[in-house]
């Protein structure tokens, strides 16, 4: 059996773009001041684009990344563009405590946008209010929440 063809069926994960993104990357040979400006270490540079990745804390939309990028005059991150991150949180119902008959509101308590809704005290779901900040990821000690690009 030829196993090299299996890669054709694997979905490649779409990178998550940072807030204030212009929809056009112009990052080649940039010294990426936006990454240094983010005190939450949410941005990383992969050679031709800047990606948003939540490690511990989510984005608080402090605008520092956009201000730093604006100084380079490359037009990648700019305060005139939407602060919404093009991502949404997804809850894994198999590992989520609240989906498995244990009362837990950690994700609900951490979401200042009220994007997580519960059916009574169980079954949390992410609503359309989600701005992709990722604050709920670190609040879930079961790691049942992931952030997926839209």
CNS distance restraints for C-alpha pairs under 8 A (distance, minus, plus):
assign (resid   5 and name CA) (resid   9 and name CA) 7.81 0.50 0.50
assign (resid   6 and name CA) (resid  10 and name CA) 7.02 0.50 0.50
assign (resid  14 and name CA) (resid 148 and name CA) 7.84 0.50 0.50
assign (resid  14 and name CA) (resid 149 and name CA) 6.04 0.50 0.50
assign (resid  15 and name CA) (resid  51 and name CA) 6.21 0.50 0.50
assign (resid  15 and name CA) (resid  52 and name CA) 7.52 0.50 0.50
assign (resid  15 and name CA) (resid 149 and name CA) 6.43 0.50 0.50
assign (resid  16 and name CA) (resid  51 and name CA) 5.70 0.50 0.50
assign (resid  16 and name CA) (resid  52 and name CA) 5.27 0.50 0.50
assign (resid  16 and name CA) (resid  53 and name CA) 7.25 0.50 0.50
assign (resid  16 and name CA) (resid  85 and name CA) 7.60 0.50 0.50
assign (resid  16 and name CA) (resid  86 and name CA) 6.57 0.50 0.50
assign (resid  16 and name CA) (resid  87 and name CA) 6.41 0.50 0.50
assign (resid  16 and name CA) (resid 148 and name CA) 7.27 0.50 0.50
assign (resid  16 and name CA) (resid 149 and name CA) 5.09 0.50 0.50
assign (resid  17 and name CA) (resid  21 and name CA) 6.72 0.50 0.50
assign (resid  17 and name CA) (resid  50 and name CA) 6.99 0.50 0.50
assign (resid  17 and name CA) (resid  51 and name CA) 5.30 0.50 0.50
assign (resid  17 and name CA) (resid  52 and name CA) 5.48 0.50 0.50
assign (resid  17 and name CA) (resid  85 and name CA) 6.61 0.50 0.50
assign (resid  17 and name CA) (resid  86 and name CA) 6.44 0.50 0.50
assign (resid  17 and name CA) (resid 149 and name CA) 7.92 0.50 0.50
assign (resid  18 and name CA) (resid  43 and name CA) 7.28 0.50 0.50
assign (resid  18 and name CA) (resid  50 and name CA) 7.31 0.50 0.50
assign (resid  18 and name CA) (resid  51 and name CA) 6.25 0.50 0.50
assign (resid  18 and name CA) (resid  52 and name CA) 5.03 0.50 0.50
assign (resid  18 and name CA) (resid  77 and name CA) 7.92 0.50 0.50
assign (resid  18 and name CA) (resid  85 and name CA) 5.89 0.50 0.50
assign (resid  18 and name CA) (resid  86 and name CA) 7.80 0.50 0.50
assign (resid  19 and name CA) (resid  61 and name CA) 7.45 0.50 0.50
assign (resid  19 and name CA) (resid  66 and name CA) 7.88 0.50 0.50
assign (resid  19 and name CA) (resid  77 and name CA) 7.45 0.50 0.50
assign (resid  19 and name CA) (resid  82 and name CA) 6.90 0.50 0.50
assign (resid  19 and name CA) (resid  83 and name CA) 4.65 0.50 0.50
assign (resid  19 and name CA) (resid  84 and name CA) 5.63 0.50 0.50
assign (resid  19 and name CA) (resid  85 and name CA) 4.87 0.50 0.50
assign (resid  19 and name CA) (resid  86 and name CA) 7.87 0.50 0.50
assign (resid  20 and name CA) (resid  66 and name CA) 6.31 0.50 0.50
assign (resid  20 and name CA) (resid  77 and name CA) 5.09 0.50 0.50
assign (resid  20 and name CA) (resid  78 and name CA) 5.39 0.50 0.50
assign (resid  20 and name CA) (resid  79 and name CA) 5.74 0.50 0.50
assign (resid  20 and name CA) (resid  80 and name CA) 7.27 0.50 0.50
assign (resid  20 and name CA) (resid  81 and name CA) 4.83 0.50 0.50
assign (resid  20 and name CA) (resid  82 and name CA) 5.14 0.50 0.50
assign (resid  20 and name CA) (resid  83 and name CA) 4.69 0.50 0.50
assign (resid  20 and name CA) (resid  84 and name CA) 7.17 0.50 0.50
assign (resid  20 and name CA) (resid  85 and name CA) 7.78 0.50 0.50
assign (resid  21 and name CA) (resid  76 and name CA) 5.91 0.50 0.50
assign (resid  21 and name CA) (resid  77 and name CA) 4.68 0.50 0.50
assign (resid  21 and name CA) (resid  78 and name CA) 6.67 0.50 0.50
assign (resid  21 and name CA) (resid  81 and name CA) 6.30 0.50 0.50
assign (resid  21 and name CA) (resid  82 and name CA) 7.18 0.50 0.50
assign (resid  21 and name CA) (resid  83 and name CA) 7.72 0.50 0.50
assign (resid  22 and name CA) (resid  75 and name CA) 6.81 0.50 0.50
assign (resid  22 and name CA) (resid  76 and name CA) 5.29 0.50 0.50
assign (resid  22 and name CA) (resid  77 and name CA) 5.86 0.50 0.50
assign (resid  22 and name CA) (resid  78 and name CA) 6.87 0.50 0.50
assign (resid  22 and name CA) (resid  81 and name CA) 6.17 0.50 0.50
assign (resid  23 and name CA) (resid  76 and name CA) 7.35 0.50 0.50
assign (resid  24 and name CA) (resid  75 and name CA) 7.98 0.50 0.50
assign (resid  24 and name CA) (resid  76 and name CA) 6.12 0.50 0.50
assign (resid  25 and name CA) (resid  48 and name CA) 7.45 0.50 0.50
assign (resid  25 and name CA) (resid  49 and name CA) 5.96 0.50 0.50
assign (resid  25 and name CA) (resid  50 and name CA) 7.98 0.50 0.50
assign (resid  25 and name CA) (resid  76 and name CA) 5.62 0.50 0.50
assign (resid  26 and name CA) (resid  48 and name CA) 7.45 0.50 0.50
assign (resid  26 and name CA) (resid  49 and name CA) 7.40 0.50 0.50
assign (resid  26 and name CA) (resid  74 and name CA) 6.15 0.50 0.50
assign (resid  26 and name CA) (resid  75 and name CA) 7.40 0.50 0.50
assign (resid  26 and name CA) (resid  76 and name CA) 6.17 0.50 0.50
assign (resid  27 and name CA) (resid  32 and name CA) 7.46 0.50 0.50
assign (resid  27 and name CA) (resid  47 and name CA) 7.62 0.50 0.50
assign (resid  27 and name CA) (resid  48 and name CA) 5.26 0.50 0.50
assign (resid  27 and name CA) (resid  49 and name CA) 5.49 0.50 0.50
assign (resid  27 and name CA) (resid  50 and name CA) 7.39 0.50 0.50
assign (resid  27 and name CA) (resid  74 and name CA) 7.64 0.50 0.50
assign (resid  27 and name CA) (resid  76 and name CA) 7.57 0.50 0.50
assign (resid  28 and name CA) (resid  47 and name CA) 6.50 0.50 0.50
assign (resid  28 and name CA) (resid  48 and name CA) 4.82 0.50 0.50
assign (resid  28 and name CA) (resid  49 and name CA) 7.35 0.50 0.50
assign (resid  29 and name CA) (resid  47 and name CA) 7.95 0.50 0.50
assign (resid  29 and name CA) (resid  48 and name CA) 7.89 0.50 0.50
assign (resid  32 and name CA) (resid  36 and name CA) 7.26 0.50 0.50
assign (resid  32 and name CA) (resid  45 and name CA) 7.28 0.50 0.50
assign (resid  32 and name CA) (resid  69 and name CA) 7.45 0.50 0.50
assign (resid  33 and name CA) (resid  37 and name CA) 6.12 0.50 0.50
assign (resid  33 and name CA) (resid  65 and name CA) 7.47 0.50 0.50
assign (resid  33 and name CA) (resid  68 and name CA) 5.60 0.50 0.50
assign (resid  33 and name CA) (resid  69 and name CA) 6.27 0.50 0.50
assign (resid  34 and name CA) (resid  38 and name CA) 6.46 0.50 0.50
assign (resid  34 and name CA) (resid  43 and name CA) 7.59 0.50 0.50
assign (resid  34 and name CA) (resid  64 and name CA) 7.31 0.50 0.50
assign (resid  34 and name CA) (resid  65 and name CA) 4.21 0.50 0.50
assign (resid  34 and name CA) (resid  66 and name CA) 6.66 0.50 0.50
assign (resid  34 and name CA) (resid  67 and name CA) 7.81 0.50 0.50
assign (resid  34 and name CA) (resid  68 and name CA) 5.22 0.50 0.50
assign (resid  34 and name CA) (resid  69 and name CA) 5.44 0.50 0.50
assign (resid  35 and name CA) (resid  41 and name CA) 7.12 0.50 0.50
assign (resid  35 and name CA) (resid  42 and name CA) 7.64 0.50 0.50
assign (resid  35 and name CA) (resid  43 and name CA) 5.23 0.50 0.50
assign (resid  35 and name CA) (resid  44 and name CA) 6.30 0.50 0.50
assign (resid  35 and name CA) (resid  45 and name CA) 7.58 0.50 0.50
assign (resid  35 and name CA) (resid  65 and name CA) 6.78 0.50 0.50
assign (resid  36 and name CA) (resid  41 and name CA) 7.96 0.50 0.50
assign (resid  37 and name CA) (resid  64 and name CA) 5.66 0.50 0.50
assign (resid  37 and name CA) (resid  65 and name CA) 5.35 0.50 0.50
assign (resid  37 and name CA) (resid  68 and name CA) 6.51 0.50 0.50
assign (resid  38 and name CA) (resid  42 and name CA) 6.60 0.50 0.50
assign (resid  38 and name CA) (resid  43 and name CA) 7.05 0.50 0.50
assign (resid  38 and name CA) (resid  64 and name CA) 6.45 0.50 0.50
assign (resid  38 and name CA) (resid  65 and name CA) 5.80 0.50 0.50
assign (resid  40 and name CA) (resid  56 and name CA) 7.71 0.50 0.50
assign (resid  40 and name CA) (resid  57 and name CA) 6.32 0.50 0.50
assign (resid  40 and name CA) (resid  58 and name CA) 7.48 0.50 0.50
assign (resid  40 and name CA) (resid  59 and name CA) 7.42 0.50 0.50
assign (resid  41 and name CA) (resid  54 and name CA) 7.87 0.50 0.50
assign (resid  41 and name CA) (resid  55 and name CA) 7.33 0.50 0.50
assign (resid  42 and name CA) (resid  52 and name CA) 5.53 0.50 0.50
assign (resid  42 and name CA) (resid  53 and name CA) 5.11 0.50 0.50
assign (resid  42 and name CA) (resid  54 and name CA) 5.42 0.50 0.50
assign (resid  42 and name CA) (resid  55 and name CA) 6.77 0.50 0.50
assign (resid  42 and name CA) (resid  58 and name CA) 7.43 0.50 0.50
assign (resid  42 and name CA) (resid  59 and name CA) 7.27 0.50 0.50
assign (resid  43 and name CA) (resid  50 and name CA) 6.41 0.50 0.50
assign (resid  43 and name CA) (resid  51 and name CA) 5.51 0.50 0.50
assign (resid  43 and name CA) (resid  52 and name CA) 4.77 0.50 0.50
assign (resid  43 and name CA) (resid  53 and name CA) 6.09 0.50 0.50
assign (resid  44 and name CA) (resid  50 and name CA) 5.60 0.50 0.50
assign (resid  44 and name CA) (resid  51 and name CA) 5.31 0.50 0.50
assign (resid  44 and name CA) (resid  52 and name CA) 6.65 0.50 0.50
assign (resid  44 and name CA) (resid  53 and name CA) 7.33 0.50 0.50
assign (resid  45 and name CA) (resid  49 and name CA) 5.91 0.50 0.50
assign (resid  45 and name CA) (resid  50 and name CA) 4.60 0.50 0.50
assign (resid  45 and name CA) (resid  51 and name CA) 6.34 0.50 0.50
assign (resid  46 and name CA) (resid  50 and name CA) 6.52 0.50 0.50
assign (resid  46 and name CA) (resid  51 and name CA) 7.54 0.50 0.50
assign (resid  54 and name CA) (resid  58 and name CA) 5.80 0.50 0.50
assign (resid  54 and name CA) (resid 134 and name CA) 6.23 0.50 0.50
assign (resid  54 and name CA) (resid 137 and name CA) 7.67 0.50 0.50
assign (resid  55 and name CA) (resid 138 and name CA) 7.83 0.50 0.50
assign (resid  56 and name CA) (resid 137 and name CA) 7.89 0.50 0.50
assign (resid  56 and name CA) (resid 138 and name CA) 5.67 0.50 0.50
assign (resid  57 and name CA) (resid 134 and name CA) 7.32 0.50 0.50
assign (resid  57 and name CA) (resid 135 and name CA) 5.88 0.50 0.50
assign (resid  57 and name CA) (resid 138 and name CA) 6.44 0.50 0.50
assign (resid  58 and name CA) (resid 133 and name CA) 5.27 0.50 0.50
assign (resid  58 and name CA) (resid 134 and name CA) 4.41 0.50 0.50
assign (resid  58 and name CA) (resid 135 and name CA) 4.10 0.50 0.50
assign (resid  58 and name CA) (resid 136 and name CA) 7.57 0.50 0.50
assign (resid  58 and name CA) (resid 137 and name CA) 7.64 0.50 0.50
assign (resid  58 and name CA) (resid 138 and name CA) 7.82 0.50 0.50
assign (resid  59 and name CA) (resid 133 and name CA) 4.84 0.50 0.50
assign (resid  59 and name CA) (resid 134 and name CA) 6.57 0.50 0.50
assign (resid  59 and name CA) (resid 135 and name CA) 6.87 0.50 0.50
assign (resid  60 and name CA) (resid 133 and name CA) 7.16 0.50 0.50
assign (resid  61 and name CA) (resid  83 and name CA) 6.93 0.50 0.50
assign (resid  63 and name CA) (resid  67 and name CA) 6.25 0.50 0.50
assign (resid  63 and name CA) (resid  79 and name CA) 7.22 0.50 0.50
assign (resid  64 and name CA) (resid  68 and name CA) 6.13 0.50 0.50
assign (resid  65 and name CA) (resid  69 and name CA) 6.21 0.50 0.50
assign (resid  65 and name CA) (resid  77 and name CA) 7.36 0.50 0.50
assign (resid  66 and name CA) (resid  70 and name CA) 5.98 0.50 0.50
assign (resid  66 and name CA) (resid  77 and name CA) 4.79 0.50 0.50
assign (resid  66 and name CA) (resid  78 and name CA) 4.98 0.50 0.50
assign (resid  66 and name CA) (resid  79 and name CA) 5.98 0.50 0.50
assign (resid  67 and name CA) (resid  71 and name CA) 6.61 0.50 0.50
assign (resid  67 and name CA) (resid  77 and name CA) 7.86 0.50 0.50
assign (resid  67 and name CA) (resid  78 and name CA) 6.93 0.50 0.50
assign (resid  67 and name CA) (resid  79 and name CA) 7.26 0.50 0.50
assign (resid  68 and name CA) (resid  72 and name CA) 7.24 0.50 0.50
assign (resid  69 and name CA) (resid  73 and name CA) 7.01 0.50 0.50
assign (resid  69 and name CA) (resid  74 and name CA) 7.16 0.50 0.50
assign (resid  69 and name CA) (resid  75 and name CA) 7.39 0.50 0.50
assign (resid  69 and name CA) (resid  76 and name CA) 6.91 0.50 0.50
assign (resid  69 and name CA) (resid  77 and name CA) 5.67 0.50 0.50
assign (resid  69 and name CA) (resid  78 and name CA) 7.05 0.50 0.50
assign (resid  70 and name CA) (resid  74 and name CA) 6.95 0.50 0.50
assign (resid  70 and name CA) (resid  75 and name CA) 6.48 0.50 0.50
assign (resid  70 and name CA) (resid  76 and name CA) 7.81 0.50 0.50
assign (resid  70 and name CA) (resid  77 and name CA) 6.54 0.50 0.50
assign (resid  70 and name CA) (resid  78 and name CA) 5.82 0.50 0.50
assign (resid  77 and name CA) (resid  81 and name CA) 7.62 0.50 0.50
assign (resid  79 and name CA) (resid  83 and name CA) 7.61 0.50 0.50
assign (resid  84 and name CA) (resid 131 and name CA) 5.28 0.50 0.50
assign (resid  84 and name CA) (resid 132 and name CA) 6.92 0.50 0.50
assign (resid  84 and name CA) (resid 133 and name CA) 7.91 0.50 0.50
assign (resid  85 and name CA) (resid 131 and name CA) 5.85 0.50 0.50
assign (resid  85 and name CA) (resid 132 and name CA) 5.12 0.50 0.50
assign (resid  85 and name CA) (resid 133 and name CA) 6.61 0.50 0.50
assign (resid  86 and name CA) (resid 131 and name CA) 7.43 0.50 0.50
assign (resid  86 and name CA) (resid 132 and name CA) 6.50 0.50 0.50
assign (resid  86 and name CA) (resid 149 and name CA) 5.84 0.50 0.50
assign (resid  86 and name CA) (resid 150 and name CA) 5.40 0.50 0.50
assign (resid  87 and name CA) (resid 131 and name CA) 7.00 0.50 0.50
assign (resid  87 and name CA) (resid 132 and name CA) 4.67 0.50 0.50
assign (resid  87 and name CA) (resid 147 and name CA) 6.25 0.50 0.50
assign (resid  87 and name CA) (resid 148 and name CA) 5.27 0.50 0.50
assign (resid  87 and name CA) (resid 149 and name CA) 4.09 0.50 0.50
assign (resid  87 and name CA) (resid 150 and name CA) 4.88 0.50 0.50
assign (resid  88 and name CA) (resid 126 and name CA) 7.99 0.50 0.50
assign (resid  88 and name CA) (resid 130 and name CA) 5.97 0.50 0.50
assign (resid  88 and name CA) (resid 131 and name CA) 6.66 0.50 0.50
assign (resid  88 and name CA) (resid 132 and name CA) 4.75 0.50 0.50
assign (resid  88 and name CA) (resid 147 and name CA) 5.56 0.50 0.50
assign (resid  88 and name CA) (resid 148 and name CA) 5.53 0.50 0.50
assign (resid  88 and name CA) (resid 149 and name CA) 6.50 0.50 0.50
assign (resid  88 and name CA) (resid 150 and name CA) 6.64 0.50 0.50
assign (resid  89 and name CA) (resid 126 and name CA) 6.56 0.50 0.50
assign (resid  89 and name CA) (resid 130 and name CA) 7.08 0.50 0.50
assign (resid  89 and name CA) (resid 132 and name CA) 6.34 0.50 0.50
assign (resid  89 and name CA) (resid 134 and name CA) 7.06 0.50 0.50
assign (resid  89 and name CA) (resid 136 and name CA) 7.99 0.50 0.50
assign (resid  89 and name CA) (resid 145 and name CA) 6.38 0.50 0.50
assign (resid  89 and name CA) (resid 146 and name CA) 5.60 0.50 0.50
assign (resid  89 and name CA) (resid 147 and name CA) 4.49 0.50 0.50
assign (resid  89 and name CA) (resid 148 and name CA) 6.35 0.50 0.50
assign (resid  90 and name CA) (resid 126 and name CA) 6.74 0.50 0.50
assign (resid  90 and name CA) (resid 145 and name CA) 5.48 0.50 0.50
assign (resid  90 and name CA) (resid 146 and name CA) 5.32 0.50 0.50
assign (resid  90 and name CA) (resid 147 and name CA) 6.16 0.50 0.50
assign (resid  90 and name CA) (resid 148 and name CA) 7.10 0.50 0.50
assign (resid  91 and name CA) (resid  96 and name CA) 7.08 0.50 0.50
assign (resid  91 and name CA) (resid 124 and name CA) 7.78 0.50 0.50
assign (resid  91 and name CA) (resid 125 and name CA) 7.04 0.50 0.50
assign (resid  91 and name CA) (resid 126 and name CA) 7.44 0.50 0.50
assign (resid  91 and name CA) (resid 144 and name CA) 5.67 0.50 0.50
assign (resid  91 and name CA) (resid 145 and name CA) 4.57 0.50 0.50
assign (resid  91 and name CA) (resid 146 and name CA) 6.68 0.50 0.50
assign (resid  92 and name CA) (resid  96 and name CA) 6.02 0.50 0.50
assign (resid  92 and name CA) (resid 144 and name CA) 5.04 0.50 0.50
assign (resid  92 and name CA) (resid 145 and name CA) 6.16 0.50 0.50
assign (resid  92 and name CA) (resid 146 and name CA) 7.95 0.50 0.50
assign (resid  93 and name CA) (resid  99 and name CA) 5.52 0.50 0.50
assign (resid  93 and name CA) (resid 100 and name CA) 7.67 0.50 0.50
assign (resid  93 and name CA) (resid 123 and name CA) 7.99 0.50 0.50
assign (resid  93 and name CA) (resid 144 and name CA) 7.47 0.50 0.50
assign (resid  94 and name CA) (resid  99 and name CA) 7.18 0.50 0.50
assign (resid  94 and name CA) (resid 100 and name CA) 7.38 0.50 0.50
assign (resid  95 and name CA) (resid  99 and name CA) 7.67 0.50 0.50
assign (resid  95 and name CA) (resid 100 and name CA) 7.53 0.50 0.50
assign (resid  95 and name CA) (resid 142 and name CA) 6.79 0.50 0.50
assign (resid  95 and name CA) (resid 143 and name CA) 7.95 0.50 0.50
assign (resid  95 and name CA) (resid 144 and name CA) 5.65 0.50 0.50
assign (resid  96 and name CA) (resid 100 and name CA) 6.46 0.50 0.50
assign (resid  96 and name CA) (resid 142 and name CA) 6.74 0.50 0.50
assign (resid  96 and name CA) (resid 144 and name CA) 5.31 0.50 0.50
assign (resid  97 and name CA) (resid 101 and name CA) 6.58 0.50 0.50
assign (resid  97 and name CA) (resid 102 and name CA) 5.16 0.50 0.50
assign (resid  97 and name CA) (resid 103 and name CA) 6.93 0.50 0.50
assign (resid  97 and name CA) (resid 104 and name CA) 6.38 0.50 0.50
assign (resid  97 and name CA) (resid 142 and name CA) 7.68 0.50 0.50
assign (resid  98 and name CA) (resid 102 and name CA) 5.04 0.50 0.50
assign (resid  98 and name CA) (resid 103 and name CA) 5.36 0.50 0.50
assign (resid  98 and name CA) (resid 104 and name CA) 5.48 0.50 0.50
assign (resid  98 and name CA) (resid 105 and name CA) 7.71 0.50 0.50
assign (resid  98 and name CA) (resid 121 and name CA) 7.49 0.50 0.50
assign (resid  98 and name CA) (resid 122 and name CA) 4.91 0.50 0.50
assign (resid  98 and name CA) (resid 123 and name CA) 5.67 0.50 0.50
assign (resid  98 and name CA) (resid 124 and name CA) 6.82 0.50 0.50
assign (resid  99 and name CA) (resid 122 and name CA) 5.95 0.50 0.50
assign (resid  99 and name CA) (resid 123 and name CA) 4.77 0.50 0.50
assign (resid  99 and name CA) (resid 124 and name CA) 7.11 0.50 0.50
assign (resid 101 and name CA) (resid 122 and name CA) 6.90 0.50 0.50
assign (resid 102 and name CA) (resid 122 and name CA) 7.68 0.50 0.50
assign (resid 103 and name CA) (resid 121 and name CA) 6.41 0.50 0.50
assign (resid 103 and name CA) (resid 122 and name CA) 6.65 0.50 0.50
assign (resid 105 and name CA) (resid 109 and name CA) 6.01 0.50 0.50
assign (resid 106 and name CA) (resid 110 and name CA) 6.24 0.50 0.50
assign (resid 106 and name CA) (resid 136 and name CA) 7.65 0.50 0.50
assign (resid 106 and name CA) (resid 139 and name CA) 5.57 0.50 0.50
assign (resid 106 and name CA) (resid 140 and name CA) 6.13 0.50 0.50
assign (resid 107 and name CA) (resid 111 and name CA) 6.32 0.50 0.50
assign (resid 107 and name CA) (resid 116 and name CA) 7.20 0.50 0.50
assign (resid 107 and name CA) (resid 136 and name CA) 4.87 0.50 0.50
assign (resid 107 and name CA) (resid 137 and name CA) 7.59 0.50 0.50
assign (resid 107 and name CA) (resid 139 and name CA) 5.69 0.50 0.50
assign (resid 107 and name CA) (resid 140 and name CA) 6.12 0.50 0.50
assign (resid 108 and name CA) (resid 114 and name CA) 7.13 0.50 0.50
assign (resid 108 and name CA) (resid 115 and name CA) 7.93 0.50 0.50
assign (resid 108 and name CA) (resid 116 and name CA) 5.59 0.50 0.50
assign (resid 108 and name CA) (resid 117 and name CA) 7.32 0.50 0.50
assign (resid 108 and name CA) (resid 136 and name CA) 7.68 0.50 0.50
assign (resid 110 and name CA) (resid 135 and name CA) 6.30 0.50 0.50
assign (resid 110 and name CA) (resid 136 and name CA) 5.66 0.50 0.50
assign (resid 110 and name CA) (resid 139 and name CA) 6.45 0.50 0.50
assign (resid 111 and name CA) (resid 115 and name CA) 6.58 0.50 0.50
assign (resid 111 and name CA) (resid 116 and name CA) 7.05 0.50 0.50
assign (resid 111 and name CA) (resid 135 and name CA) 6.52 0.50 0.50
assign (resid 111 and name CA) (resid 136 and name CA) 6.17 0.50 0.50
assign (resid 113 and name CA) (resid 129 and name CA) 6.65 0.50 0.50
assign (resid 113 and name CA) (resid 130 and name CA) 6.88 0.50 0.50
assign (resid 113 and name CA) (resid 131 and name CA) 7.71 0.50 0.50
assign (resid 114 and name CA) (resid 129 and name CA) 7.03 0.50 0.50
assign (resid 114 and name CA) (resid 130 and name CA) 7.86 0.50 0.50
assign (resid 115 and name CA) (resid 126 and name CA) 5.64 0.50 0.50
assign (resid 115 and name CA) (resid 127 and name CA) 5.06 0.50 0.50
assign (resid 115 and name CA) (resid 128 and name CA) 6.81 0.50 0.50
assign (resid 115 and name CA) (resid 129 and name CA) 4.74 0.50 0.50
assign (resid 115 and name CA) (resid 130 and name CA) 4.92 0.50 0.50
assign (resid 116 and name CA) (resid 124 and name CA) 6.26 0.50 0.50
assign (resid 116 and name CA) (resid 125 and name CA) 5.54 0.50 0.50
assign (resid 116 and name CA) (resid 126 and name CA) 4.58 0.50 0.50
assign (resid 116 and name CA) (resid 127 and name CA) 5.98 0.50 0.50
assign (resid 116 and name CA) (resid 130 and name CA) 7.79 0.50 0.50
assign (resid 117 and name CA) (resid 124 and name CA) 5.42 0.50 0.50
assign (resid 117 and name CA) (resid 125 and name CA) 5.34 0.50 0.50
assign (resid 117 and name CA) (resid 126 and name CA) 6.38 0.50 0.50
assign (resid 117 and name CA) (resid 127 and name CA) 6.84 0.50 0.50
assign (resid 118 and name CA) (resid 122 and name CA) 5.83 0.50 0.50
assign (resid 118 and name CA) (resid 123 and name CA) 5.53 0.50 0.50
assign (resid 118 and name CA) (resid 124 and name CA) 4.28 0.50 0.50
assign (resid 118 and name CA) (resid 125 and name CA) 6.30 0.50 0.50
assign (resid 119 and name CA) (resid 123 and name CA) 5.59 0.50 0.50
assign (resid 119 and name CA) (resid 124 and name CA) 6.65 0.50 0.50
assign (resid 126 and name CA) (resid 130 and name CA) 6.78 0.50 0.50
assign (resid 132 and name CA) (resid 147 and name CA) 7.04 0.50 0.50
assign (resid 134 and name CA) (resid 138 and name CA) 7.77 0.50 0.50
assign (resid 134 and name CA) (resid 147 and name CA) 6.73 0.50 0.50
assign (resid 135 and name CA) (resid 139 and name CA) 6.92 0.50 0.50
assign (resid 136 and name CA) (resid 140 and name CA) 6.45 0.50 0.50
assign (resid 136 and name CA) (resid 145 and name CA) 7.27 0.50 0.50
assign (resid 137 and name CA) (resid 143 and name CA) 6.83 0.50 0.50
assign (resid 137 and name CA) (resid 144 and name CA) 7.86 0.50 0.50
assign (resid 137 and name CA) (resid 145 and name CA) 5.48 0.50 0.50
assign (resid 137 and name CA) (resid 146 and name CA) 6.52 0.50 0.50
assign (resid 137 and name CA) (resid 147 and name CA) 7.80 0.50 0.50
assign (resid 138 and name CA) (resid 143 and name CA) 7.57 0.50 0.50
assign (resid 140 and name CA) (resid 144 and name CA) 6.47 0.50 0.50
assign (resid 140 and name CA) (resid 145 and name CA) 6.88 0.50 0.50
